Amino acid sequence: MPEIFLGDLSQVKLFEILKPLLMGKKTGRLTFKGKENGEIYLELGNIVHAKTPDSSGEFGFFTIMGWKMGRITFEPDDLPPERTIPIPSEQLLLNWSSKKIEWERIHEAIPSNHAIFRLSLQRDGENKNISADQWNVLALSNGMRTISEIAKTLRWDELKTVRMTHQLFQAGLMEQVGQQKPVKKKLVRESFFSEIENELKKVMGAVSPFVIDDKLSEFGEKRDSFPQDKLLSFVEALGEEIPHDDKRKEFKRAAMEFFSIEK
């Protein structure tokens, strides 16, 4: 069954998208494409898995709930590859509602589970009391391990580990030393956008360059530095702008030829 376009986060709140799916006990995959990409899986009206490039589970769900931009599609009956959210959806949403402000503060200070922390020097001379859980995080924060690696070592979920790290950071016991460098992504060749623009002009005419620039803005990317791993979703997003099915298929067919060249 083809994906169903449900809206854009710049125009609708995610909860308004989730509500009818939860009430209708739907099973399937919500996909978010734009500057940030992610997925939420539902099974019989329960949110059972959430994933972004930097997080998963309840941490991943909270991350997606904080997004303000991105196209949302739904693929019915697509089953989850794993189940990272064990609590009922009602409790999950209550957790988000009660901790939204706290989470936004945490995410501002620690935007990724690839962040790396270490002990900081104590210059105020004050004694500080910490819990056993905080001590465990402190002991593993050696300036080399990421938050994700610490969570795996402690067998905690990432949300708990991020929260403990933030508490220690706020108390002045730890400092951030950087983030694990992501693998350098391959970029599309320079001629790709001129080729795709010519194909789009065949079905949409003079507005084609403006449509492409608008989509680039949604994806948070530029023509001269567009990553290959976003190419397929970008072509699909462009295709959604073509109102006629036959012309849309014609464009996608031609675009996929360019896509195979990029590989």
N, C-alpha and C positions, 0 to 999 in steps of 0.2 A: 504494500500500500504506500502511495507517495506521501512525502512530508506535507503537512498542512501549515501554512503561514498563519501565525496567531497575532502578530503585532510587533511593535518596536518599543524597547524600554524607554526611549526618549518621549514616548507618547502615552504609555500605559504602565501602571505599576505591576510588578511581577505577581503580587498576590491576586490581582484581578484575573490574571491568566490561570493561576493555579486553582482558584476556587471552584470553577465548574468541573475541572478534571478530577479534583478530590471528591466533590459531591457526586459526580457521575461514576465514581469507582473505576476510572480509566487505567489502562495499562499502556505504557509506551515511553518514548524518550523525548524530552524537551531539549532542543539544541539552541545554543546562544552563539551567534556569530557577529563579529564586529571587531572593535579594538581589543576586546577580550573574548575568548572562546570558552565554552563550558557545556556541561550536560547535566540534566537531572532526570532520573528514571523513576517512574511510578509503576506500582504493581497493585492492581485492584484498589486504586484510590489512596495508596500509601506511598510516601516518598521513601525510597529504599536505598538510593545511591545518588551522590552528587560528585562532580569532578570538574576541576579546572586544571590548567597546566601546572599550577603551584600547590594544589590542595585537593583533598577529597573528604568524603563523609560530612559530618556536621560542619566542620570548618569550611569545606567546599561550598556547602549550601549557604552558609552565612555570607561567604564571599560573593556568591552570585546574587544574593538578595540585596547587596549593597551597590550593584551595578546600575548605572543610569542610562546606558546606551547599549544597543545591540538588537539584531533581529532575532525573533523567537519563532521556531518551527516545532511541530509535534509530529512524530512518527508513531502512529498507533501500533500497539501489540509488539513493539520492540522490547525484548526482555533485557533486564540488567545483566551486565557481565559479572558483577559482584554486588554484594549488599553491604554497604559501609555505614548505613544509618539504621541502627537496631530499634530505635524508639518510635512510638506511634507518631504520625504526622501532626496530630493535635498538639502533642507535647513539644515536637520540634518547632512548630509555629509559635507556641507560647514562649519557648526559650528565646526565639528571635525577637518577639515582641517585648519581652521583659529586659533583654540584654542588648537591644539595638544600639542605644547610645554608647554603652560600654564597648560593644564590638566595633563601632565606628572609630572610637578613640584608639582601640588596640590596633585596628587595621591601618590607621594613619601612621602609627609608630612602627608597626611590623607588617608591612604589606605582603610579605611572602614567607613561606615556610623554608625558603632557602637562606634566610637571614642567619648570620653567625654572630654569636655574642661571646664575651669573656668577662672575667672578674674585673671590676674597676677599683682603682685606688680609693680608699676612704679618707677624705680630707677633713671631715667635720668632727671626727673623734667620738661620735655618738655610737653607743651600743645598739645593735639591731637584732630583733628576734625574728626568726623565720621558721616556717613549718617544715615537716619532714619532706613533703613533696617539693617545696621550694629548694631545700637543700640538695635533693637529687638532681634537679635541673642545674643548680649552681655547680655541683661537682662535675657535671658532664660538659659544661660550657667552657671549653678550653681554647676558644679562638679558632677552632678548626671544624668542629661539628656544626652542621646546620640544625635548625629546629626540627626538621623532619627526621634527621638521623637520631636526635635525642629521643624523639617520640618512639621510634622503633626500638631503641635500646631499652627504654623504660616500659615498653609495651602499653603505651598510652595512646589515646587518640590525639590528633594534632591540635584540636581545639583546646584541650586541657593544657598541653605543653605550651602553646602560644600564650594562654592566659597566665600561667605561672611565670613565663619569661617576662611578660609585660609587667607583672607585679614587682619582680626583682629589678627590672629596668627603672620603674617609677621610684623604687626605694633607693636608687643610686648604687645598687650592688653589682650591676652589670652594665656593660657598654657594648654597643654594636660595632663590629669591626669590618663588616661588609656583607656581601652576599656571594654565594657560590656562583661562579660565572657560568651562564648557560652556554650550551654548545652553539657555536656560531652557525647561523642558519644560512642556507643557500638562497640566493636572490634570483629573481627572474631576469632573463636577458633584457638588454635595453630596448630591443625592437618589439618586445611582446605587446606593450600597450598601444603602439601605433597599429599593429596588426589586428588586435582585438577591437580597436576603435573603428577600423575600416569595416570589419565584419558587422559591428553593431550599427554602423551607418546604413547598411543595406536594409535593415529592418526598422530602424528608428529615425534615420535621417540626421538632420543637423544638431539635434539635441544630444547626440551620443557622447561627445566629450564632456558635457556637463553631467550626464548620468554617471559616467565613469568617475569623474572627480568627486561627485556626491558620495558614491560608494566607497571611494578611497578614504574620504573623511570619516564615514561610519566605521571603517575598519581601522582607522587611526594609522594609516600607512601612506607612503609616497610612491610615485611612479618609479623613482630611481633607486628605491631600497625596499621593494616589495618581496616578502619571503615566499619561497615556493610552497611551503606547507599550508599557506592560506589561499593558494591559487584556485583550488577546486571550489571552495565555499564562495570565493569572490565571483567566479564565473556563474555559479548557481544564483547568487544574489542579483547579478546583472540580468540573468534570464528572467527572473521574477518581474522585472520592469517591462517586459515585452508582453503586451496584452493578448496577442493572437497565438494560439497553440502551435500552429504550423510554423510560424516565423520563429517562435521560441525554440522549437526543436531544431530548426535549421541553424540558428545561431549557436546553440549548444553543441551541435554536431561539429561545426567548424571550429569552435573554441576548444573542443576536446582534442582536436588534431594539434593545436598549438600546445595544449597541456601535455600531450605525449612527447612533444619535442623538448619541452622543459625538463622532463624526466631524464 
